[in-house]
Amino acid sequence: MSVTRSRHARALAAGALSAALLSTGTAGAVAATGTPTPKPSVTRTGMPSMKPSRTPTAAGSITVSANRKAVKVGNTVVFTGRVRGIKAGSTLVLQRMRNGKWTTLRTTAAVNKNGTYTIRRTFTNKGTEQVRVATKSGTFHSSPVTVKVS
């Protein structure tokens, strides 16, 4: 017998003996505890799978534009725009920036069937007003627009 064959034979015998000892040990453990020992799980390495999110994402949007960027006190500005992902009939509110926070004004409008809206606001104080349109719940809002009142 060659040296290589005898090494293979010894390795094969050692493997068979190890397997026999392991299975005997498992059988002994099952007999002693009454419950089988857990088998090791197989894990795969590689790129993680990208599963789509099951939580719905916010898909609504509001646009706004003002018919005038500068008005005199007491004059009306008309804000118009379009919504997406917001149901017809939903209430929209006009908000303004005050002391770093958005506050809701008493000016509202409903979304039309075609997804548009019109809000009219008369400004009574001089200054620069930064306003936006938002859903009543506050979930969606437009980018702000600036109106100078003189």
C-alpha positions as CSV (number, residue, x, y, z in Angstrom):
1,M,0.0,0.0,0.0
2,S,1.3,3.4,-0.8
3,V,1.8,6.1,1.8
4,T,-1.0,8.3,0.3
5,R,-3.5,5.4,0.3
6,S,-2.7,4.6,3.9
7,R,-3.2,8.2,4.9
8,H,-6.6,8.3,3.2
9,A,-7.6,5.0,4.8
10,R,-6.7,6.4,8.3
11,A,-8.5,9.6,7.6
12,L,-11.6,7.7,6.5
13,A,-11.5,5.5,9.5
14,A,-11.1,8.5,11.9
15,G,-14.0,10.2,10.2
16,A,-16.2,7.1,10.5
17,L,-15.2,6.7,14.2
18,S,-16.0,10.3,14.9
19,A,-19.4,10.1,13.3
20,A,-20.1,6.9,15.3
21,L,-19.1,8.6,18.6
22,L,-21.1,11.7,17.8
23,S,-24.3,9.7,17.0
24,T,-23.8,7.6,20.1
25,G,-23.4,10.8,22.2
26,T,-26.5,12.2,20.7
27,A,-28.5,9.0,21.4
28,G,-27.2,9.0,24.9
29,A,-28.2,12.6,25.4
30,V,-31.7,11.9,24.0
31,A,-32.0,8.9,26.3
32,A,-30.9,10.9,29.3
33,T,-33.0,14.0,28.9
34,G,-35.9,12.7,26.9
35,T,-35.7,15.6,24.5
36,P,-33.6,15.8,21.4
37,T,-30.8,18.3,21.2
38,P,-31.2,21.0,18.6
39,K,-29.5,20.6,15.3
40,P,-27.3,23.4,14.1
41,S,-28.9,25.6,11.5
42,V,-27.3,26.3,8.2
43,T,-26.7,30.0,7.5
44,R,-25.7,31.5,4.2
45,T,-23.4,34.4,3.7
46,G,-23.6,37.0,1.0
47,M,-25.7,39.9,0.0
48,P,-28.8,40.5,2.2
49,S,-32.1,40.2,0.4
50,M,-33.9,43.5,-0.2
51,K,-37.5,42.9,0.8
52,P,-40.0,45.6,0.1
53,S,-41.4,47.5,3.0
54,R,-44.8,46.4,4.1
55,T,-45.6,49.8,5.7
56,P,-47.3,52.2,3.4
57,T,-45.2,55.2,2.6
58,A,-46.5,58.8,2.4
59,A,-47.3,59.4,-1.2
60,G,-49.1,62.7,-1.0
61,S,-48.0,66.1,-2.1
62,I,-49.2,69.7,-2.3
63,T,-48.1,72.5,-4.6
64,V,-48.9,76.1,-4.1
65,S,-48.5,79.4,-6.0
66,A,-49.6,82.9,-5.2
67,N,-51.2,85.3,-7.7
68,R,-49.2,88.2,-6.1
69,K,-45.9,88.3,-4.3
70,A,-46.5,91.8,-2.9
71,V,-49.8,93.4,-1.8
72,K,-51.1,96.3,0.2
73,V,-52.7,95.8,3.6
74,G,-56.4,94.8,3.1
75,N,-55.9,93.3,-0.4
76,T,-56.5,89.6,-1.1
77,V,-54.0,87.1,-2.3
78,V,-55.2,84.0,-4.2
79,F,-53.3,80.8,-3.5
80,T,-53.8,78.0,-6.0
81,G,-52.3,74.6,-6.4
82,R,-52.6,70.9,-7.0
83,V,-52.6,67.9,-4.7
84,R,-51.6,64.2,-5.3
85,G,-52.5,61.3,-3.1
86,I,-55.1,63.4,-1.2
87,K,-58.8,62.6,-1.7
88,A,-61.2,65.0,-3.2
89,G,-63.2,66.9,-0.6
90,S,-60.3,66.8,1.9
91,T,-59.8,70.1,3.9
92,L,-56.7,72.1,3.3
93,V,-55.6,74.9,5.6
94,L,-53.3,77.9,5.2
95,Q,-50.4,78.1,7.6
96,R,-47.9,80.9,8.4
97,M,-44.5,80.9,10.0
98,R,-44.6,82.7,13.4
99,N,-41.6,82.6,15.8
100,G,-40.1,79.6,14.1
101,K,-43.3,77.5,14.2
102,W,-46.1,76.9,11.6
103,T,-49.5,78.1,12.9
104,T,-52.8,77.4,11.2
105,L,-54.9,80.3,10.0
106,R,-58.7,80.2,9.8
107,T,-58.5,80.1,6.0
108,T,-59.5,76.7,4.5
109,A,-60.4,75.1,1.2
110,A,-61.6,71.7,-0.1
111,V,-59.8,69.7,-2.7
112,N,-61.7,69.6,-6.0
113,K,-62.5,66.4,-8.0
114,N,-59.6,67.2,-10.4
115,G,-57.1,67.6,-7.5
116,T,-56.9,71.4,-7.4
117,Y,-57.8,74.0,-4.8
118,T,-58.1,77.7,-4.4
119,I,-57.5,79.6,-1.1
120,R,-58.1,83.4,-0.7
121,R,-56.5,85.3,2.1
122,T,-56.7,89.0,3.0
123,F,-53.7,90.2,4.9
124,T,-54.3,92.9,7.6
125,N,-50.8,93.4,9.0
126,K,-47.7,94.9,7.3
127,G,-44.6,92.7,7.0
128,T,-43.3,89.6,5.2
129,E,-45.6,86.6,5.5
130,Q,-44.2,83.1,4.8
131,V,-47.2,80.8,4.2
132,R,-47.8,77.2,3.1
133,V,-50.8,75.0,2.4
134,A,-51.2,71.8,4.5
135,T,-53.8,69.1,5.1
136,K,-56.0,69.6,8.1
137,S,-54.2,66.7,9.8
138,G,-50.8,68.2,9.0
139,T,-49.6,65.0,7.2
140,F,-48.8,66.8,4.0
141,H,-47.7,70.4,3.3
142,S,-46.5,72.5,0.4
143,S,-43.2,74.3,0.1
144,P,-43.5,77.8,1.6
145,V,-44.2,81.0,-0.4
146,T,-43.4,84.5,0.6
147,V,-45.8,87.5,0.4
148,K,-44.8,91.1,1.2
149,V,-47.6,93.1,2.8
150,S,-47.1,96.9,2.8
